[in-house]
Structure formats: structure tokens, C-alpha cells
Amino acid sequence: MIYSRFACVCFVLVMTAAAEPVPVKTTPKLEVLNKQIAENGENAQAYGNRGYVLALLGRKEEARADLKKALSLSDKPNMHNRAGWAYFNMGDYADCVRECELAAKMSDHQAHYDYYSLVLGYWGTGDMQKALENYALAVEKDPRFGSYKTLMERTLEWTPLEQRAVHEVYVLWSKAWKPL
């Protein structure tokens, strides 16, 4: 009796572990953004934000369409940066770099996010030299990136992929680039 219960529990655990997670198709935030766009079809910020959310949901083609629309409505640095982050989360690292480089150039590297956004893109493309160079510049711009504790606090709401990228670059930077 005990063995059959144990076997049953093991079977359930194995089957549960083997099951693929069900992808999420929508979120309350997506519904809010849909409503904003329905109310104002020229709302570039809503399109950019929806593109980012769609990217996180794995709805890549819809995300790309929204990002393209957002950029056609607003050719501003923050919009290009937002597109870069969405592309990063879709694994489109070359597009991420393109958009983040353009955003940084347009803002004359004055936006608070310019350097750490570039870190993500360069990490994704495997260009660790540029990732580290931009990480050092990000620390100059925002010293919270220079300490592991404050980096953790600063990136708490980032996606796991965003956190992984910046944390991996931080480790290399802290061991090889950080001034003593």
C-alpha cells in the first residue's frame, strides 16, 4: 500500500515536471494598453509599451509591428531605447544594439539609460569588450551599478534575461575593470 502510494506520488511528480509551462497570452497591462491605443491610435508611448509587453509574452510578430508603429509616430531617443529593450527580450540582439546605439546618439549619451541599455545589446551579441566599456560608463552615470547590492536593488524589476545580462557583465567588470 505504501509502495503504491509512493509510486503514484513519484509518477505525478515526474509528469508535472515534464509538462511544458503554458504560455501566457495576455496580461491586465496589455488590456490597458489595448484600450489606450483604441482611444488614441497615435499614442506612440502606448504602442511602444505594448510592443515591449508583447515581446515578453513571446508574441514577436505583433511586438515588432507595434515597435515599428511606435517609432513611426515618435522618432525620439526614449522610443528607440524602448524598442531596443523589447528586441533584447525577443533575442533580436542586433536589432537591440541598433536601436540602443541610435537612442544614445540621439540623446548625445545624456539619457540615464544609454550605457546600461547598450550593455544589454552588446552582451546579447557577444561583444563583451563593448559591454564592459559601456558598463564602466554606466557606473559613472549611475554609481548604483558599481556595487552588487545596489545593482540588485536597481534591477529588481527587470526581466530574468535583463538581470542575467547585466549581472554577468557586472561580475566581469568588478573582477577585471573596476578600479582598486
Stockholm file with secondary structure:
# STOCKHOLM 1.0

chainA/1-180         MIYSRFACVCFVLVMTAAAEPVPVKTTPKLEVLNKQIAENGENAQAYGNRGYVLALLGRKEEARADLKKALSLSDKPNMHNRAGWAYFNMGDYADCVRECELAAKMSDHQAHYDYYSLVLGYWGTGDMQKALENYALAVEKDPRFGSYKTLMERTLEWTPLEQRAVHEVYVLWSKAWKPL
#=GR chainA/1-180 SS CHHHHHHHHHHHHHHHHHSCCCCCCCCHHHHHHHHHHHHCTTCHHHHHHHHHHHHHTTCHHHHHHHHHHHHHHCCCHHHHHHHHHHHHHHTCHHHHHHHHHHHHHHTTTCSTTHHHHHHHHHHHHTCHHHHHHHHHHHHHHCGGGGSHHHHHHHTTTSCHHHHHHHHHHHHHIIIIISCC
#=GC SS_cons         CHHHHHHHHHHHHHHHHHSCCCCCCCCHHHHHHHHHHHHCTTCHHHHHHHHHHHHHTTCHHHHHHHHHHHHHHCCCHHHHHHHHHHHHHHTCHHHHHHHHHHHHHHTTTCSTTHHHHHHHHHHHHTCHHHHHHHHHHHHHHCGGGGSHHHHHHHTTTSCHHHHHHHHHHHHHIIIIISCC
//
